[in-house]
Amino acid sequence: SSGPGDAARAAAAQARLESKIRLDSLMQELFRLQDLNKNNLLEEQELVKLNQKIAMLHYGKDSKDADREKVETKYRNHFREHLDPEGKPVDYSKFREYLGRILNGIDPDPRVQEMTLEQWIAEAESGRAAFFCASMSSQSDFEFMQNMSFRESQVFGSRPPTGRPSAAPSGAGCYSPGGPDEATTLPSAPLRLSIDANTPGDAMYGQGVTPKFASGMASGMSSPIHESFGL
């Protein structure tokens, strides 16, 4: 017959299994957020582009610490050192193996690892949102934006129940192509990259409009891992 010790061991084993499942789910979400073109691979350029946005959010877009070339060099080197020496895309299994080493190096406690991943995911969400802010966008972003979306309500706060205001707030420059609840992909019509107070609600969300790039628009971080979300 089983005793209290057996029950405790079974409970501990179940807790470990559940923790492993949660961690894997968070890792998959982080991978999804970094896979900007949705081809189920993490590419060197995706890592570079997302970190350029996060650097702008951390330091300000005009800061020397957010210099595009500086961030690009750093993360190209990082990708080749830790993921693929030739800069070839990697799949989720390779990413998961790498991320597991990073997390274990930070703290072996799975609860800490969960919180760490949640923080990195939040950073990645904000980085994706920055692609849709005219002041942080560049024309080279568009190839990624065709497949991107982000949860506007998560990044910018909740909207009124209707979800679509009749006009964009004065001075607004960031918007989600999918609206507050996020579409899984961008709408088929090209999206607009800059908006103003006279922009109708539908155009604000990228419906039936053409890309508009702000005139004069330009064409990281200290941790050896990534200050924000694991790379």
C-alpha positions as CSV (number, residue, x, y, z in Angstrom):
1,S,0.0,0.0,0.0
2,S,1.1,3.5,-0.7
3,G,1.9,5.9,2.2
4,P,2.3,9.6,2.6
5,G,5.7,9.6,1.1
6,D,4.5,8.1,-2.1
7,A,1.7,10.7,-2.3
8,A,4.2,13.5,-1.8
9,R,6.5,12.1,-4.5
10,A,3.6,11.8,-6.9
11,A,2.5,15.3,-6.2
12,A,6.1,16.6,-6.7
13,A,6.4,14.7,-10.0
14,Q,3.1,16.1,-11.2
15,A,4.2,19.7,-10.2
16,R,7.5,19.2,-12.2
17,L,5.6,18.0,-15.2
18,E,3.1,20.9,-15.1
19,S,6.0,23.4,-14.7
20,K,7.8,21.8,-17.7
21,I,4.6,22.2,-19.8
22,R,4.2,25.8,-18.8
23,L,7.8,26.6,-19.6
24,D,7.6,25.0,-23.0
25,S,4.4,26.9,-23.7
26,L,6.1,30.2,-22.8
27,M,9.2,29.3,-24.9
28,Q,6.9,28.6,-27.9
29,E,5.2,31.9,-27.5
30,L,8.5,33.7,-27.3
31,F,9.7,31.9,-30.5
32,R,6.4,32.9,-32.2
33,L,6.8,36.5,-31.3
34,Q,10.4,36.6,-32.7
35,D,9.4,34.7,-35.9
36,L,8.3,37.9,-37.6
37,N,7.6,36.4,-41.0
38,K,5.8,33.4,-39.6
39,N,7.8,30.7,-41.4
40,N,8.5,28.7,-38.2
41,L,12.2,29.6,-38.2
42,L,14.1,32.3,-36.3
43,E,16.2,34.2,-38.7
44,E,19.2,36.4,-38.1
45,Q,17.5,39.5,-39.6
46,E,14.4,38.9,-37.4
47,L,16.5,39.0,-34.3
48,V,18.3,42.2,-35.5
49,K,15.1,44.0,-36.5
50,L,13.2,43.2,-33.3
51,N,16.2,44.2,-31.1
52,Q,16.5,47.5,-33.0
53,K,12.9,48.3,-31.9
54,I,13.5,47.2,-28.3
55,A,16.6,49.3,-28.1
56,M,14.7,52.3,-29.3
57,L,12.1,51.7,-26.6
58,H,14.7,51.2,-23.9
59,Y,16.9,54.1,-24.7
60,G,15.0,56.4,-27.1
61,K,15.2,56.2,-30.9
62,D,17.9,58.9,-31.1
63,S,20.2,57.5,-28.4
64,K,23.6,56.2,-29.4
65,D,22.6,52.9,-27.6
66,A,19.8,52.5,-30.1
67,D,22.0,53.1,-33.1
68,R,20.7,50.7,-35.8
69,E,24.1,49.6,-37.1
70,K,25.5,49.1,-33.6
71,V,22.5,46.9,-32.6
72,E,22.7,45.0,-35.9
73,T,26.3,44.2,-35.4
74,K,25.8,43.1,-31.9
75,Y,22.9,40.7,-32.7
76,R,24.3,39.3,-35.9
77,N,27.4,38.3,-33.9
78,H,25.2,37.0,-31.1
79,F,23.1,34.9,-33.5
80,R,26.3,33.4,-35.1
81,E,27.9,32.7,-31.7
82,H,25.0,31.0,-30.0
83,L,22.6,29.8,-32.7
84,D,24.2,29.2,-36.1
85,P,27.8,30.1,-37.0
86,E,26.8,30.9,-40.6
87,G,23.7,32.9,-39.7
88,K,21.3,30.3,-41.0
89,P,17.7,30.2,-39.7
90,V,17.1,27.9,-36.7
91,D,14.0,26.0,-35.8
92,Y,12.2,25.8,-32.5
93,S,14.1,22.8,-31.2
94,K,17.4,24.6,-31.6
95,F,16.0,27.8,-30.1
96,R,14.5,25.8,-27.1
97,E,17.9,24.2,-26.4
98,Y,19.6,27.5,-26.4
99,L,17.0,29.2,-24.3
100,G,17.1,26.4,-21.8
101,R,20.8,26.9,-21.2
102,I,20.3,30.6,-20.8
103,L,17.5,30.1,-18.3
104,N,19.4,27.6,-16.3
105,G,22.3,29.9,-16.1
106,I,20.1,32.7,-14.7
107,D,18.3,30.6,-12.1
108,P,17.4,26.8,-12.0
109,D,14.2,27.5,-10.2
110,P,11.4,26.9,-12.7
111,R,9.2,29.6,-11.1
112,V,11.9,32.2,-11.7
113,Q,12.3,30.9,-15.3
114,E,8.6,31.3,-15.8
115,M,8.7,34.9,-14.6
116,T,11.8,35.6,-16.7
117,L,10.1,34.3,-19.9
118,E,6.9,36.3,-19.2
119,Q,9.1,39.4,-19.0
120,W,10.8,38.6,-22.3
121,I,7.5,37.9,-23.9
122,A,6.2,41.3,-22.8
123,E,9.3,43.0,-24.2
124,A,8.8,41.1,-27.5
125,E,5.2,42.2,-27.7
126,S,6.2,45.9,-27.2
127,G,9.0,45.4,-29.8
128,R,6.5,44.1,-32.4
129,A,4.2,47.1,-31.6
130,A,7.0,49.5,-32.3
131,F,7.0,48.4,-35.9
132,F,3.6,50.1,-36.2
133,C,4.8,53.4,-34.7
134,A,5.7,55.8,-37.5
135,S,8.5,57.4,-35.5
136,M,10.2,54.1,-35.2
137,S,9.5,52.6,-38.6
138,S,11.7,52.3,-41.6
139,Q,10.9,51.2,-45.2
140,S,12.9,48.0,-44.6
141,D,10.4,47.0,-41.9
142,F,7.6,46.4,-44.4
143,E,8.7,42.9,-45.5
144,F,8.2,41.8,-41.9
145,M,5.1,43.9,-41.2
146,Q,3.2,42.0,-44.0
147,N,2.9,39.0,-41.7
148,M,2.9,40.8,-38.3
149,S,0.3,41.8,-35.8
150,F,0.3,42.6,-32.1
151,R,-2.2,42.8,-29.3
152,E,-3.1,46.4,-29.1
153,S,-5.1,46.1,-25.9
154,Q,-2.1,44.4,-24.2
155,V,0.4,46.9,-25.3
156,F,-1.5,50.2,-25.2
157,G,-4.4,49.4,-22.9
158,S,-8.0,48.5,-23.5
159,R,-10.2,50.2,-26.0
160,P,-13.9,51.1,-25.8
161,P,-16.2,48.1,-26.4
162,T,-16.7,49.1,-30.1
163,G,-13.0,48.5,-30.6
164,R,-12.7,51.1,-33.4
165,P,-12.9,54.8,-32.6
166,S,-14.4,57.2,-35.2
167,A,-11.1,59.0,-35.4
168,A,-7.6,58.5,-34.2
169,P,-6.5,60.5,-31.2
170,S,-4.6,63.6,-32.0
171,G,-0.9,63.0,-32.5
172,A,-1.4,59.2,-32.5
173,G,1.3,57.3,-34.3
174,C,0.9,53.7,-33.3
175,Y,-1.9,51.3,-34.1
176,S,-2.6,47.6,-34.5
177,P,-3.6,46.3,-37.9
178,G,-5.8,43.8,-36.1
179,G,-7.4,46.1,-33.6
180,P,-7.7,45.6,-29.8
181,D,-8.1,41.8,-30.0
182,E,-5.4,41.3,-32.7
183,A,-5.9,39.5,-36.0
184,T,-3.6,36.6,-36.4
185,T,-2.2,38.1,-39.6
186,L,-2.4,41.5,-41.2
187,P,-5.4,42.2,-43.4
188,S,-4.8,41.6,-47.1
189,A,-4.8,45.3,-47.9
190,P,-1.5,47.1,-47.3
191,L,-1.3,49.0,-44.0
192,R,-0.7,52.6,-43.2
193,L,2.4,53.5,-41.3
194,S,1.5,57.0,-40.1
195,I,-1.8,58.5,-39.1
196,D,-3.1,61.8,-37.9
197,A,-6.2,63.2,-36.2
198,N,-8.2,63.1,-39.5
199,T,-7.6,59.5,-40.1
200,P,-10.8,57.5,-40.1
201,G,-11.1,54.6,-37.8
202,D,-10.9,51.9,-40.6
203,A,-7.7,53.4,-42.0
204,M,-6.3,53.4,-38.5
205,Y,-6.5,49.7,-38.5
206,G,-5.0,49.2,-42.0
207,Q,-8.2,48.5,-44.0
208,G,-8.2,49.4,-47.6
209,V,-5.3,51.9,-47.4
210,T,-1.9,52.1,-49.0
211,P,1.4,52.3,-47.0
212,K,2.4,55.8,-46.0
213,F,5.9,56.4,-44.8
214,A,6.8,59.5,-42.9
215,S,9.0,61.8,-44.8
216,G,12.6,61.8,-43.8
217,M,12.3,58.5,-42.0
218,A,15.5,56.7,-41.5
219,S,15.9,53.9,-44.0
220,G,21.8,47.2,-27.9
221,M,22.0,46.2,-24.9
222,S,24.6,45.5,-22.2
223,S,23.6,41.9,-21.3
224,P,25.4,39.1,-23.1
225,I,22.0,37.4,-23.3
226,H,19.5,40.1,-24.1
227,E,18.2,42.6,-21.6
228,S,14.7,42.0,-22.8
229,F,13.7,38.6,-23.9
230,G,16.4,36.0,-24.1
231,L,18.4,36.8,-27.1
